[in-house]
Amino acid sequence: MPPGARAQALPRRHRFTTQGAFGPILRTGRKARGNHLVIHASASATGVSRIGVALSRRHVPSAVERNRIKRVVREAFRRHPVKGAGIDCVVMVRHRLDPGLALRAELGRLLDELQATSAR
């Protein structure tokens, strides 16, 4: 492991760790919609923000691309101030997409939107 890699990680407290943890957020959470992504969000019961990614093979057939999208989402969440806002987020893909700059820009915009609505 390279030096400083541990500091760049997304700690376990910012991830969903149990099976079925997405359900309550998908059912009752508010949504931030973009052209390619939908982020379901709700207030965290623990006060710590968590991120989850729900991708289907139908929308992203390649396992390599699914893993790349997950890495991009986790990295964007790790660097964004919404990480300290106490929001649970589940990111879903609306249709096939390329995990490039457009994905990162849209994800950043949607996280900004969630942070602004949670500050109210």
Backbone as XML, in Angstrom:
<?xml version="1.0"?>
<chain id="A" units="angstrom">
  <residue number="1" name="MET">
    <atom name="N" x="0.851" y="-1.170" z="0.000"/>
    <atom name="CA" x="0.000" y="0.000" z="0.000"/>
    <atom name="C" x="0.898" y="1.236" z="0.000"/>
  </residue>
  <residue number="2" name="PRO">
    <atom name="N" x="0.670" y="2.166" z="-0.939"/>
    <atom name="CA" x="1.516" y="3.357" z="-0.995"/>
    <atom name="C" x="1.302" y="4.259" z="0.218"/>
  </residue>
  <residue number="3" name="PRO">
    <atom name="N" x="2.310" y="5.069" z="0.553"/>
    <atom name="CA" x="2.158" y="5.993" z="1.686"/>
    <atom name="C" x="0.998" y="6.955" z="1.455"/>
  </residue>
  <residue number="4" name="GLY">
    <atom name="N" x="0.212" y="7.189" z="2.463"/>
    <atom name="CA" x="-0.908" y="8.122" z="2.368"/>
    <atom name="C" x="-2.163" y="7.519" z="1.768"/>
  </residue>
  <residue number="5" name="ALA">
    <atom name="N" x="-2.109" y="6.255" z="1.340"/>
    <atom name="CA" x="-3.288" y="5.633" z="0.729"/>
    <atom name="C" x="-4.418" y="5.504" z="1.741"/>
  </residue>
  <residue number="6" name="ARG">
    <atom name="N" x="-4.093" y="5.225" z="2.984"/>
    <atom name="CA" x="-5.107" y="5.078" z="4.016"/>
    <atom name="C" x="-5.863" y="6.393" z="4.231"/>
  </residue>
  <residue number="7" name="ALA">
    <atom name="N" x="-5.166" y="7.516" z="4.120"/>
    <atom name="CA" x="-5.809" y="8.819" z="4.295"/>
    <atom name="C" x="-6.770" y="9.124" z="3.144"/>
  </residue>
  <residue number="8" name="GLN">
    <atom name="N" x="-6.574" y="8.477" z="1.989"/>
    <atom name="CA" x="-7.419" y="8.718" z="0.827"/>
    <atom name="C" x="-8.639" y="7.791" z="0.776"/>
  </residue>
  <residue number="9" name="ALA">
    <atom name="N" x="-8.711" y="6.855" z="1.686"/>
    <atom name="CA" x="-9.792" y="5.862" z="1.662"/>
    <atom name="C" x="-11.109" y="6.451" z="2.154"/>
  </residue>
  <residue number="10" name="LEU">
    <atom name="N" x="-12.184" y="5.754" z="1.832"/>
    <atom name="CA" x="-13.504" y="6.110" z="2.336"/>
    <atom name="C" x="-13.781" y="5.194" z="3.524"/>
  </residue>
  <residue number="11" name="PRO">
    <atom name="N" x="-13.784" y="5.723" z="4.746"/>
    <atom name="CA" x="-13.926" y="4.875" z="5.934"/>
    <atom name="C" x="-15.245" y="4.102" z="5.948"/>
  </residue>
  <residue number="12" name="ARG">
    <atom name="N" x="-15.267" y="3.035" z="6.678"/>
    <atom name="CA" x="-16.441" y="2.165" z="6.771"/>
    <atom name="C" x="-17.665" y="2.927" z="7.269"/>
  </residue>
  <residue number="13" name="ARG">
    <atom name="N" x="-17.495" y="3.899" z="8.125"/>
    <atom name="CA" x="-18.658" y="4.628" z="8.661"/>
    <atom name="C" x="-19.374" y="5.442" z="7.586"/>
  </residue>
  <residue number="14" name="HIS">
    <atom name="N" x="-18.722" y="5.671" z="6.437"/>
    <atom name="CA" x="-19.338" y="6.416" z="5.329"/>
    <atom name="C" x="-19.885" y="5.492" z="4.245"/>
  </residue>
  <residue number="15" name="ARG">
    <atom name="N" x="-19.968" y="4.181" z="4.536"/>
    <atom name="CA" x="-20.488" y="3.215" z="3.575"/>
    <atom name="C" x="-21.638" y="2.441" z="4.211"/>
  </residue>
  <residue number="16" name="PHE">
    <atom name="N" x="-22.520" y="1.933" z="3.380"/>
    <atom name="CA" x="-23.559" y="1.029" z="3.857"/>
    <atom name="C" x="-22.927" y="-0.348" z="3.991"/>
  </residue>
  <residue number="17" name="THR">
    <atom name="N" x="-23.109" y="-0.990" z="5.142"/>
    <atom name="CA" x="-22.416" y="-2.244" z="5.390"/>
    <atom name="C" x="-23.343" y="-3.439" z="5.509"/>
  </residue>
  <residue number="18" name="THR">
    <atom name="N" x="-24.639" y="-3.221" z="5.599"/>
    <atom name="CA" x="-25.550" y="-4.346" z="5.753"/>
    <atom name="C" x="-26.431" y="-4.509" z="4.520"/>
  </residue>
  <residue number="19" name="GLN">
    <atom name="N" x="-26.827" y="-5.742" z="4.278"/>
    <atom name="CA" x="-27.702" y="-6.022" z="3.161"/>
    <atom name="C" x="-29.077" y="-5.414" z="3.428"/>
  </residue>
  <residue number="20" name="GLY">
    <atom name="N" x="-29.655" y="-4.800" z="2.417"/>
    <atom name="CA" x="-30.977" y="-4.197" z="2.551"/>
    <atom name="C" x="-30.972" y="-2.795" z="3.112"/>
  </residue>
  <residue number="21" name="ALA">
    <atom name="N" x="-29.804" y="-2.202" z="3.298"/>
    <atom name="CA" x="-29.734" y="-0.865" z="3.886"/>
    <atom name="C" x="-30.207" y="0.234" z="2.934"/>
  </residue>
  <residue number="22" name="PHE">
    <atom name="N" x="-30.215" y="-0.056" z="1.624"/>
    <atom name="CA" x="-30.668" y="0.946" z="0.652"/>
    <atom name="C" x="-32.178" y="1.132" z="0.687"/>
  </residue>
  <residue number="23" name="GLY">
    <atom name="N" x="-32.920" y="0.100" z="1.080"/>
    <atom name="CA" x="-34.380" y="0.093" z="0.994"/>
    <atom name="C" x="-35.071" y="1.304" z="1.580"/>
  </residue>
  <residue number="24" name="PRO">
    <atom name="N" x="-34.823" y="1.643" z="2.842"/>
    <atom name="CA" x="-35.512" y="2.797" z="3.421"/>
    <atom name="C" x="-35.200" y="4.111" z="2.692"/>
  </residue>
  <residue number="25" name="ILE">
    <atom name="N" x="-34.016" y="4.243" z="2.189"/>
    <atom name="CA" x="-33.647" y="5.475" z="1.492"/>
    <atom name="C" x="-34.335" y="5.547" z="0.137"/>
  </residue>
  <residue number="26" name="LEU">
    <atom name="N" x="-34.404" y="4.427" z="-0.554"/>
    <atom name="CA" x="-35.067" y="4.409" z="-1.856"/>
    <atom name="C" x="-36.567" y="4.630" z="-1.729"/>
  </residue>
  <residue number="27" name="ARG">
    <atom name="N" x="-37.169" y="4.184" z="-0.637"/>
    <atom name="CA" x="-38.619" y="4.332" z="-0.454"/>
    <atom name="C" x="-39.021" y="5.722" z="0.049"/>
  </residue>
  <residue number="28" name="THR">
    <atom name="N" x="-38.265" y="6.289" z="0.964"/>
    <atom name="CA" x="-38.724" y="7.520" z="1.602"/>
    <atom name="C" x="-37.867" y="8.740" z="1.314"/>
  </residue>
  <residue number="29" name="GLY">
    <atom name="N" x="-36.751" y="8.561" z="0.674"/>
    <atom name="CA" x="-35.831" y="9.681" z="0.484"/>
    <atom name="C" x="-36.252" y="10.639" z="-0.604"/>
  </residue>
  <residue number="30" name="ARG">
    <atom name="N" x="-35.652" y="11.802" z="-0.577"/>
    <atom name="CA" x="-35.869" y="12.757" z="-1.661"/>
    <atom name="C" x="-34.898" y="12.415" z="-2.787"/>
  </residue>
  <residue number="31" name="LYS">
    <atom name="N" x="-35.127" y="12.988" z="-3.970"/>
    <atom name="CA" x="-34.338" y="12.645" z="-5.144"/>
    <atom name="C" x="-33.732" y="13.890" z="-5.762"/>
  </residue>
  <residue number="32" name="ALA">
    <atom name="N" x="-32.513" y="13.724" z="-6.231"/>
    <atom name="CA" x="-31.867" y="14.735" z="-7.066"/>
    <atom name="C" x="-31.639" y="14.056" z="-8.409"/>
  </residue>
  <residue number="33" name="ARG">
    <atom name="N" x="-32.268" y="14.585" z="-9.457"/>
    <atom name="CA" x="-32.208" y="13.942" z="-10.770"/>
    <atom name="C" x="-31.319" y="14.723" z="-11.720"/>
  </residue>
  <residue number="34" name="GLY">
    <atom name="N" x="-30.537" y="13.980" z="-12.479"/>
    <atom name="CA" x="-29.718" y="14.547" z="-13.541"/>
    <atom name="C" x="-30.027" y="13.823" z="-14.840"/>
  </residue>
  <residue number="35" name="ASN">
    <atom name="N" x="-29.250" y="14.109" z="-15.878"/>
    <atom name="CA" x="-29.464" y="13.445" z="-17.164"/>
    <atom name="C" x="-29.121" y="11.964" z="-17.099"/>
  </residue>
  <residue number="36" name="HIS">
    <atom name="N" x="-28.085" y="11.606" z="-16.342"/>
    <atom name="CA" x="-27.615" y="10.229" z="-16.293"/>
    <atom name="C" x="-27.821" y="9.557" z="-14.939"/>
  </residue>
  <residue number="37" name="LEU">
    <atom name="N" x="-27.910" y="10.343" z="-13.875"/>
    <atom name="CA" x="-27.933" y="9.800" z="-12.523"/>
    <atom name="C" x="-29.152" y="10.256" z="-11.744"/>
  </residue>
  <residue number="38" name="VAL">
    <atom name="N" x="-29.517" y="9.466" z="-10.748"/>
    <atom name="CA" x="-30.503" y="9.846" z="-9.743"/>
    <atom name="C" x="-29.856" y="9.555" z="-8.399"/>
  </residue>
  <residue number="39" name="ILE">
    <atom name="N" x="-29.885" y="10.531" z="-7.498"/>
    <atom name="CA" x="-29.375" y="10.309" z="-6.152"/>
    <atom name="C" x="-30.555" y="10.369" z="-5.198"/>
  </residue>
  <residue number="40" name="HIS">
    <atom name="N" x="-30.823" y="9.253" z="-4.531"/>
    <atom name="CA" x="-31.841" y="9.187" z="-3.485"/>
    <atom name="C" x="-31.147" y="9.571" z="-2.184"/>
  </residue>
  <residue number="41" name="ALA">
    <atom name="N" x="-31.781" y="10.413" z="-1.395"/>
    <atom name="CA" x="-31.133" y="10.881" z="-0.166"/>
    <atom name="C" x="-32.149" y="11.008" z="0.954"/>
  </residue>
  <residue number="42" name="SER">
    <atom name="N" x="-31.658" y="10.815" z="2.161"/>
    <atom name="CA" x="-32.467" y="11.055" z="3.358"/>
    <atom name="C" x="-31.515" y="11.402" z="4.494"/>
  </residue>
  <residue number="43" name="ALA">
    <atom name="N" x="-32.064" y="11.985" z="5.533"/>
    <atom name="CA" x="-31.247" y="12.359" z="6.690"/>
    <atom name="C" x="-30.722" y="11.093" z="7.354"/>
  </residue>
  <residue number="44" name="SER">
    <atom name="N" x="-29.493" y="11.140" z="7.755"/>
    <atom name="CA" x="-28.862" y="9.994" z="8.396"/>
    <atom name="C" x="-29.276" y="9.914" z="9.859"/>
  </residue>
  <residue number="45" name="ALA">
    <atom name="N" x="-29.588" y="8.725" z="10.314"/>
    <atom name="CA" x="-29.964" y="8.536" z="11.719"/>
    <atom name="C" x="-28.768" y="8.699" z="12.643"/>
  </residue>
  <residue number="46" name="THR">
    <atom name="N" x="-27.582" y="8.424" z="12.122"/>
    <atom name="CA" x="-26.370" y="8.504" z="12.948"/>
    <atom name="C" x="-25.697" y="9.862" z="12.876"/>
  </residue>
  <residue number="47" name="GLY">
    <atom name="N" x="-26.097" y="10.701" z="11.943"/>
    <atom name="CA" x="-25.465" y="12.004" z="11.780"/>
    <atom name="C" x="-24.229" y="11.967" z="10.909"/>
  </residue>
  <residue number="48" name="VAL">
    <atom name="N" x="-23.861" y="10.799" z="10.409"/>
    <atom name="CA" x="-22.702" y="10.636" z="9.527"/>
    <atom name="C" x="-23.210" y="10.319" z="8.130"/>
  </residue>
  <residue number="49" name="SER">
    <atom name="N" x="-22.726" y="11.021" z="7.127"/>
    <atom name="CA" x="-23.135" y="10.765" z="5.750"/>
    <atom name="C" x="-22.613" y="9.418" z="5.278"/>
  </residue>
  <residue number="50" name="ARG">
    <atom name="N" x="-23.459" y="8.724" z="4.495"/>
    <atom name="CA" x="-23.061" y="7.451" z="3.898"/>
    <atom name="C" x="-23.416" y="7.470" z="2.418"/>
  </residue>
  <residue number="51" name="ILE">
    <atom name="N" x="-22.653" y="6.705" z="1.630"/>
    <atom name="CA" x="-22.885" y="6.641" z="0.194"/>
    <atom name="C" x="-23.037" y="5.183" z="-0.227"/>
  </residue>
  <residue number="52" name="GLY">
    <atom name="N" x="-23.942" y="4.947" z="-1.153"/>
    <atom name="CA" x="-24.122" y="3.629" z="-1.750"/>
    <atom name="C" x="-24.328" y="3.799" z="-3.242"/>
  </residue>
  <residue number="53" name="VAL">
    <atom name="N" x="-23.950" y="2.802" z="-3.997"/>
    <atom name="CA" x="-24.096" y="2.845" z="-5.452"/>
    <atom name="C" x="-24.863" y="1.605" z="-5.885"/>
  </residue>
  <residue number="54" name="ALA">
    <atom name="N" x="-25.958" y="1.800" z="-6.586"/>
    <atom name="CA" x="-26.780" y="0.705" z="-7.086"/>
    <atom name="C" x="-26.744" y="0.735" z="-8.610"/>
  </residue>
  <residue number="55" name="LEU">
    <atom name="N" x="-26.040" y="-0.227" z="-9.189"/>
    <atom name="CA" x="-25.908" y="-0.305" z="-10.645"/>
    <atom name="C" x="-26.438" y="-1.643" z="-11.115"/>
  </residue>
  <residue number="56" name="SER">
    <atom name="N" x="-27.076" y="-1.639" z="-12.260"/>
    <atom name="CA" x="-27.563" y="-2.895" z="-12.815"/>
    <atom name="C" x="-26.800" y="-3.220" z="-14.101"/>
  </residue>
  <residue number="57" name="ARG">
    <atom name="N" x="-26.750" y="-4.502" z="-14.400"/>
    <atom name="CA" x="-26.096" y="-4.924" z="-15.645"/>
    <atom name="C" x="-26.873" y="-4.441" z="-16.860"/>
  </residue>
  <residue number="58" name="ARG">
    <atom name="N" x="-28.133" y="-4.184" z="-16.672"/>
    <atom name="CA" x="-28.947" y="-3.694" z="-17.785"/>
    <atom name="C" x="-28.464" y="-2.322" z="-18.247"/>
  </residue>
  <residue number="59" name="HIS">
    <atom name="N" x="-28.115" y="-1.467" z="-17.291"/>
    <atom name="CA" x="-27.692" y="-0.111" z="-17.625"/>
    <atom name="C" x="-26.194" y="-0.012" z="-17.890"/>
  </residue>
  <residue number="60" name="VAL">
    <atom name="N" x="-25.418" y="-0.820" z="-17.196"/>
    <atom name="CA" x="-23.965" y="-0.815" z="-17.371"/>
    <atom name="C" x="-23.539" y="-2.276" z="-17.504"/>
  </residue>
  <residue number="61" name="PRO">
    <atom name="N" x="-23.504" y="-2.811" z="-18.730"/>
    <atom name="CA" x="-23.271" y="-4.235" z="-18.903"/>
    <atom name="C" x="-21.873" y="-4.718" z="-18.523"/>
  </residue>
  <residue number="62" name="SER">
    <atom name="N" x="-20.884" y="-3.899" z="-18.669"/>
    <atom name="CA" x="-19.506" y="-4.317" z="-18.399"/>
    <atom name="C" x="-19.163" y="-4.174" z="-16.914"/>
  </residue>
  <residue number="63" name="ALA">
    <atom name="N" x="-18.621" y="-5.238" z="-16.322"/>
    <atom name="CA" x="-18.214" y="-5.189" z="-14.914"/>
    <atom name="C" x="-17.114" y="-4.156" z="-14.708"/>
  </residue>
  <residue number="64" name="VAL">
    <atom name="N" x="-16.246" y="-4.009" z="-15.687"/>
    <atom name="CA" x="-15.170" y="-3.026" z="-15.598"/>
    <atom name="C" x="-15.755" y="-1.620" z="-15.498"/>
  </residue>
  <residue number="65" name="GLU">
    <atom name="N" x="-16.750" y="-1.333" z="-16.318"/>
    <atom name="CA" x="-17.383" y="-0.008" z="-16.294"/>
    <atom name="C" x="-18.159" y="0.210" z="-14.998"/>
  </residue>
  <residue number="66" name="ARG">
    <atom name="N" x="-18.850" y="-0.834" z="-14.504"/>
    <atom name="CA" x="-19.567" y="-0.692" z="-13.231"/>
    <atom name="C" x="-18.598" y="-0.368" z="-12.105"/>
  </residue>
  <residue number="67" name="ASN">
    <atom name="N" x="-17.491" y="-1.053" z="-12.054"/>
    <atom name="CA" x="-16.501" y="-0.781" z="-11.012"/>
    <atom name="C" x="-15.900" y="0.599" z="-11.157"/>
  </residue>
  <residue number="68" name="ARG">
    <atom name="N" x="-15.679" y="1.044" z="-12.386"/>
    <atom name="CA" x="-15.143" y="2.388" z="-12.613"/>
    <atom name="C" x="-16.133" y="3.448" z="-12.139"/>
  </residue>
  <residue number="69" name="ILE">
    <atom name="N" x="-17.414" y="3.249" z="-12.436"/>
    <atom name="CA" x="-18.439" y="4.199" z="-11.986"/>
    <atom name="C" x="-18.475" y="4.243" z="-10.462"/>
  </residue>
  <residue number="70" name="LYS">
    <atom name="N" x="-18.401" y="3.084" z="-9.817"/>
    <atom name="CA" x="-18.399" y="3.051" z="-8.352"/>
    <atom name="C" x="-17.204" y="3.813" z="-7.787"/>
  </residue>
  <residue number="71" name="ARG">
    <atom name="N" x="-16.039" y="3.641" z="-8.384"/>
    <atom name="CA" x="-14.852" y="4.366" z="-7.913"/>
    <atom name="C" x="-15.019" y="5.868" z="-8.079"/>
  </residue>
  <residue number="72" name="VAL">
    <atom name="N" x="-15.561" y="6.291" z="-9.220"/>
    <atom name="CA" x="-15.780" y="7.719" z="-9.470"/>
    <atom name="C" x="-16.756" y="8.292" z="-8.451"/>
  </residue>
  <residue number="73" name="VAL">
    <atom name="N" x="-17.842" y="7.569" z="-8.174"/>
    <atom name="CA" x="-18.852" y="8.041" z="-7.218"/>
    <atom name="C" x="-18.252" y="8.148" z="-5.818"/>
  </residue>
  <residue number="74" name="ARG">
    <atom name="N" x="-17.539" y="7.114" z="-5.385"/>
    <atom name="CA" x="-16.936" y="7.147" z="-4.045"/>
    <atom name="C" x="-15.917" y="8.271" z="-3.922"/>
  </residue>
  <residue number="75" name="GLU">
    <atom name="N" x="-15.123" y="8.477" z="-4.964"/>
    <atom name="CA" x="-14.114" y="9.539" z="-4.931"/>
    <atom name="C" x="-14.779" y="10.918" z="-4.867"/>
  </residue>
  <residue number="76" name="ALA">
    <atom name="N" x="-15.829" y="11.131" z="-5.654"/>
    <atom name="CA" x="-16.534" y="12.414" z="-5.635"/>
    <atom name="C" x="-17.146" y="12.663" z="-4.261"/>
  </residue>
  <residue number="77" name="PHE">
    <atom name="N" x="-17.748" y="11.639" z="-3.672"/>
    <atom name="CA" x="-18.353" y="11.776" z="-2.343"/>
    <atom name="C" x="-17.286" y="12.066" z="-1.293"/>
  </residue>
  <residue number="78" name="ARG">
    <atom name="N" x="-16.160" y="11.368" z="-1.377"/>
    <atom name="CA" x="-15.088" y="11.539" z="-0.396"/>
    <atom name="C" x="-14.551" y="12.967" z="-0.391"/>
  </residue>
  <residue number="79" name="ARG">
    <atom name="N" x="-14.500" y="13.592" z="-1.545"/>
    <atom name="CA" x="-13.938" y="14.943" z="-1.655"/>
    <atom name="C" x="-14.974" y="16.061" z="-1.497"/>
  </residue>
  <residue number="80" name="HIS">
    <atom name="N" x="-16.240" y="15.721" z="-1.495"/>
    <atom name="CA" x="-17.301" y="16.743" z="-1.473"/>
    <atom name="C" x="-17.698" y="17.084" z="-0.037"/>
  </residue>
  <residue number="81" name="PRO">
    <atom name="N" x="-18.054" y="18.347" z="0.219"/>
    <atom name="CA" x="-18.485" y="18.737" z="1.571"/>
    <atom name="C" x="-19.762" y="18.060" z="2.057"/>
  </residue>
  <residue number="82" name="VAL">
    <atom name="N" x="-20.544" y="17.463" z="1.171"/>
    <atom name="CA" x="-21.761" y="16.770" z="1.592"/>
    <atom name="C" x="-21.418" y="15.591" z="2.514"/>
  </residue>
  <residue number="83" name="LYS">
    <atom name="N" x="-20.182" y="15.159" z="2.479"/>
    <atom name="CA" x="-19.731" y="14.056" z="3.335"/>
    <atom name="C" x="-19.928" y="14.383" z="4.816"/>
  </residue>
  <residue number="84" name="GLY">
    <atom name="N" x="-19.895" y="15.644" z="5.175"/>
    <atom name="CA" x="-20.090" y="16.040" z="6.564"/>
    <atom name="C" x="-21.479" y="16.549" z="6.883"/>
  </residue>
  <residue number="85" name="ALA">
    <atom name="N" x="-22.421" y="16.423" z="5.951"/>
    <atom name="CA" x="-23.755" y="16.991" z="6.128"/>
    <atom name="C" x="-24.746" y="16.058" z="6.808"/>
  </residue>
  <residue number="86" name="GLY">
    <atom name="N" x="-24.395" y="14.810" z="7.051"/>
    <atom name="CA" x="-25.327" y="13.884" z="7.699"/>
    <atom name="C" x="-26.439" y="13.406" z="6.789"/>
  </residue>
  <residue number="87" name="ILE">
    <atom name="N" x="-26.094" y="13.077" z="5.548"/>
    <atom name="CA" x="-27.072" y="12.631" z="4.561"/>
    <atom name="C" x="-26.684" y="11.239" z="4.070"/>
  </residue>
  <residue number="88" name="ASP">
    <atom name="N" x="-27.651" y="10.337" z="4.007"/>
    <atom name="CA" x="-27.437" y="9.039" z="3.385"/>
    <atom name="C" x="-27.832" y="9.150" z="1.919"/>
  </residue>
  <residue number="89" name="CYS">
    <atom name="N" x="-26.946" y="8.732" z="1.009"/>
    <atom name="CA" x="-27.171" y="8.856" z="-0.428"/>
    <atom name="C" x="-27.028" y="7.504" z="-1.108"/>
  </residue>
  <residue number="90" name="VAL">
    <atom name="N" x="-27.907" y="7.248" z="-2.062"/>
    <atom name="CA" x="-27.797" y="6.079" z="-2.929"/>
    <atom name="C" x="-27.831" y="6.592" z="-4.357"/>
  </residue>
  <residue number="91" name="VAL">
    <atom name="N" x="-26.772" y="6.310" z="-5.101"/>
    <atom name="CA" x="-26.635" y="6.770" z="-6.481"/>
    <atom name="C" x="-27.084" y="5.649" z="-7.410"/>
  </residue>
  <residue number="92" name="MET">
    <atom name="N" x="-27.957" y="6.004" z="-8.363"/>
    <atom name="CA" x="-28.439" y="5.042" z="-9.356"/>
    <atom name="C" x="-28.251" y="5.637" z="-10.742"/>
  </residue>
  <residue number="93" name="VAL">
    <atom name="N" x="-27.990" y="4.779" z="-11.719"/>
    <atom name="CA" x="-27.827" y="5.195" z="-13.106"/>
    <atom name="C" x="-29.171" y="5.076" z="-13.801"/>
  </residue>
  <residue number="94" name="ARG">
    <atom name="N" x="-29.536" y="6.107" z="-14.572"/>
    <atom name="CA" x="-30.826" y="6.109" z="-15.267"/>
    <atom name="C" x="-30.773" y="5.331" z="-16.574"/>
  </residue>
  <residue number="95" name="HIS">
    <atom name="N" x="-29.662" y="5.420" z="-17.276"/>
    <atom name="CA" x="-29.487" y="4.713" z="-18.543"/>
    <atom name="C" x="-28.004" y="4.546" z="-18.818"/>
  </residue>
  <residue number="96" name="ARG">
    <atom name="N" x="-27.665" y="3.888" z="-19.896"/>
    <atom name="CA" x="-26.260" y="3.641" z="-20.211"/>
    <atom name="C" x="-25.488" y="4.941" z="-20.291"/>
  </residue>
  <residue number="97" name="LEU">
    <atom name="N" x="-24.263" y="4.919" z="-19.778"/>
    <atom name="CA" x="-23.455" y="6.112" z="-19.799"/>
    <atom name="C" x="-21.982" y="5.758" z="-19.837"/>
  </residue>
  <residue number="98" name="ASP">
    <atom name="N" x="-21.175" y="6.741" z="-20.149"/>
    <atom name="CA" x="-19.726" y="6.609" z="-20.155"/>
    <atom name="C" x="-19.199" y="7.277" z="-18.892"/>
  </residue>
  <residue number="99" name="PRO">
    <atom name="N" x="-18.395" y="6.564" z="-18.083"/>
    <atom name="CA" x="-17.934" y="7.139" z="-16.812"/>
    <atom name="C" x="-16.799" y="8.131" z="-17.002"/>
  </residue>
  <residue number="100" name="GLY">
    <atom name="N" x="-17.050" y="9.197" z="-17.717"/>
    <atom name="CA" x="-16.023" y="10.192" z="-17.975"/>
    <atom name="C" x="-16.289" y="11.486" z="-17.239"/>
  </residue>
  <residue number="101" name="LEU">
    <atom name="N" x="-15.862" y="12.575" z="-17.855"/>
    <atom name="CA" x="-15.972" y="13.886" z="-17.221"/>
    <atom name="C" x="-17.419" y="14.319" z="-17.035"/>
  </residue>
  <residue number="102" name="ALA">
    <atom name="N" x="-18.303" y="13.941" z="-17.943"/>
    <atom name="CA" x="-19.714" y="14.324" z="-17.815"/>
    <atom name="C" x="-20.314" y="13.714" z="-16.553"/>
  </residue>
  <residue number="103" name="LEU">
    <atom name="N" x="-19.944" y="12.484" z="-16.247"/>
    <atom name="CA" x="-20.429" y="11.823" z="-15.038"/>
    <atom name="C" x="-19.946" y="12.569" z="-13.797"/>
  </residue>
  <residue number="104" name="ARG">
    <atom name="N" x="-18.682" y="12.919" z="-13.774"/>
    <atom name="CA" x="-18.127" y="13.633" z="-12.612"/>
    <atom name="C" x="-18.769" y="15.002" z="-12.431"/>
  </residue>
  <residue number="105" name="ALA">
    <atom name="N" x="-18.985" y="15.710" z="-13.523"/>
    <atom name="CA" x="-19.600" y="17.034" z="-13.437"/>
    <atom name="C" x="-21.040" y="16.932" z="-12.936"/>
  </residue>
  <residue number="106" name="GLU">
    <atom name="N" x="-21.788" y="15.974" z="-13.480"/>
    <atom name="CA" x="-23.185" y="15.811" z="-13.060"/>
    <atom name="C" x="-23.267" y="15.374" z="-11.607"/>
  </residue>
  <residue number="107" name="LEU">
    <atom name="N" x="-22.404" y="14.470" z="-11.206"/>
    <atom name="CA" x="-22.388" y="14.009" z="-9.823"/>
    <atom name="C" x="-22.072" y="15.150" z="-8.865"/>
  </residue>
  <residue number="108" name="GLY">
    <atom name="N" x="-21.098" y="15.970" z="-9.209"/>
    <atom name="CA" x="-20.770" y="17.125" z="-8.375"/>
    <atom name="C" x="-21.928" y="18.092" z="-8.253"/>
  </residue>
  <residue number="109" name="ARG">
    <atom name="N" x="-22.633" y="18.325" z="-9.369"/>
    <atom name="CA" x="-23.785" y="19.238" z="-9.357"/>
    <atom name="C" x="-24.911" y="18.682" z="-8.489"/>
  </residue>
  <residue number="110" name="LEU">
    <atom name="N" x="-25.176" y="17.372" z="-8.588"/>
    <atom name="CA" x="-26.237" y="16.770" z="-7.790"/>
    <atom name="C" x="-25.881" y="16.757" z="-6.298"/>
  </residue>
  <residue number="111" name="LEU">
    <atom name="N" x="-24.627" y="16.506" z="-5.970"/>
    <atom name="CA" x="-24.206" y="16.564" z="-4.563"/>
    <atom name="C" x="-24.306" y="17.988" z="-4.021"/>
  </residue>
  <residue number="112" name="ASP">
    <atom name="N" x="-23.968" y="18.986" z="-4.849"/>
    <atom name="CA" x="-24.146" y="20.390" z="-4.440"/>
    <atom name="C" x="-25.608" y="20.680" z="-4.137"/>
  </residue>
  <residue number="113" name="GLU">
    <atom name="N" x="-26.497" y="20.160" z="-4.993"/>
    <atom name="CA" x="-27.939" y="20.366" z="-4.813"/>
    <atom name="C" x="-28.417" y="19.735" z="-3.506"/>
  </residue>
  <residue number="114" name="LEU">
    <atom name="N" x="-27.953" y="18.531" z="-3.218"/>
    <atom name="CA" x="-28.343" y="17.867" z="-1.966"/>
    <atom name="C" x="-27.827" y="18.622" z="-0.747"/>
  </residue>
  <residue number="115" name="GLN">
    <atom name="N" x="-26.609" y="19.107" z="-0.838"/>
    <atom name="CA" x="-26.041" y="19.845" z="0.295"/>
    <atom name="C" x="-26.812" y="21.140" z="0.526"/>
  </residue>
  <residue number="116" name="ALA">
    <atom name="N" x="-27.208" y="21.819" z="-0.559"/>
    <atom name="CA" x="-27.947" y="23.066" z="-0.420"/>
    <atom name="C" x="-29.327" y="22.819" z="0.201"/>
  </residue>
  <residue number="117" name="THR">
    <atom name="N" x="-29.983" y="21.725" z="-0.189"/>
    <atom name="CA" x="-31.312" y="21.467" z="0.366"/>
    <atom name="C" x="-31.236" y="20.983" z="1.812"/>
  </residue>
  <residue number="118" name="SER">
    <atom name="N" x="-30.124" y="20.346" z="2.195"/>
    <atom name="CA" x="-30.002" y="19.883" z="3.572"/>
    <atom name="C" x="-29.639" y="21.018" z="4.522"/>
  </residue>
  <residue number="119" name="ALA">
    <atom name="N" x="-29.073" y="22.101" z="3.991"/>
    <atom name="CA" x="-28.688" y="23.230" z="4.837"/>
    <atom name="C" x="-29.899" y="24.058" z="5.241"/>
  </residue>
  <residue number="120" name="ARG">
    <atom name="N" x="-31.012" y="23.876" z="4.556"/>
    <atom name="CA" x="-32.212" y="24.668" z="4.873"/>
    <atom name="C" x="-32.873" y="24.217" z="6.128"/>
  </residue>
</chain>
